[in-house]
Amino acid sequence: MLAEVERWLTTRSWSATDRPLHQILAAKQRTNQTVSVVLPALNEEETVGDIVAVIRHDLMQQVPLVDELVVVDSGSTDRTAEVAAAAGARVVHRDDILPRVPAVPGKGEVLWRSLLVTSGDIVCFIDADLREFSSDFVSGIVGPLLTDPGVHLVKGMYDRPLAGAAGQGGRVTELMARPLLNMHWPQLAGFVQPLGGEYAARRSLLEQLPFPVGYGIELGMLIDSLHLVGLDALAQVDVGVRKHRHQDGQALGRMAAAIYRTAQLRLARGHLVRPALTQFERGEDGFEPRTYSVDTEERPPMIEIAEYAARKVA
């Protein structure tokens, strides 16, 4: 590990308990910064309501840490939108945001569009499939941004149990993302959960970043932030344990392919020879190929979008 990263681990890695809530609230009041929380959601009716309810109760009603709570529904076919609204979130549908640009499937697409329907100086993203959710996820990762003006992006770090075994989740992280980062961006080797979906950043940073539309969003954002603001502006906070739905092996393969593609573009910005992934499933006549396209599109920095620029002027 680089000496720079070892130093970073001691100065930019914290625990959620390092900043008590009263300290965070005092910093928010002193700096007059606002906080938006965004949950990207697709068919998460079982979990999204509980997450919204906890954030509203703990961080909006009990204390004024979160100024707006938005669920961006990316085309759910279940009751995700209804459940989220009933729990107290403002629900916005992906296709209603910037309709002149046809939406494509993908988490990064939803996060990119969310910048147009939120106003916080700090934007916190939380996945909508978390179970046994604690509001420490929000206060823990927002805290450094409110208390330290030198920090621009904060990732959550946590244990990810799989089938009862501690630390066995995050398979794509260990098999794809971590090797890529260690080999090509060793300054980022200190991040425990580089692909984690719980993180917060200053709007002033997010609006300057391109957004991969799919699974590559977290890796791309981390790499691009490193180049834009430097390692010392990035941080991570230990928020305990993350329990969520795990995907099957083939879904993880598609995720890994998208992440590799995101890394490839940032290494060379070159031409992709074959942006597709073929996997195999056993059928009646043996193994049958299934070919999936790999996300090849990225959205430009939001600051380049006319509607966003006009909103800032207004």
Secondary structure, DSSP 8 states (H G I E B T S, - for coil): --HHHHHHHHHSEEEGGGS-HHHHHHHHHHHT--EEEEEEESS-TTTHHHHHHHHHIIIIISSS--SEEEEEE-S-SSSHHHHHHHHT-EEEEGGGSSTTS---SSHHHHHHHHTTS---SEEEE--TTEES--THHHHHHHHHHHH-TT--EEEEEEE--BTTBTT---HHIIIIIHHHHHHH-GGGTT-S-TT-S-EEEEHHHHTTS-EESSTTHHHHHHHHHHHHH-GGGEEEEEEEE-EE----HHHHHHHHHHHHHHHHHHHH----S--EEEEEEEETTEEEEEEEE----EE--GGG-HHHHHHHH-
